[in-house]
Amino acid sequence: MGRSRYEIYEPTHPHFVTCTILHWIPIFTRVETTDIIFESLKYLQQSN
């Protein structure tokens, strides 16, 4: 079950997404890692 408190009320407006990684691991330092994250976000964007 998803969290109902996270609802997008203005789908046409930009949103800021943030998260904390365990032990502050720098996940955006490798191109391969960022490609996975960005492709995942693109997929989610296109599937809605």
Secondary structure, DSSP 8 states (H G I E B T S, - for coil): ---TT---S-TTS--------GGG--GGGSHHHHHHHHHHHHHHHHT-
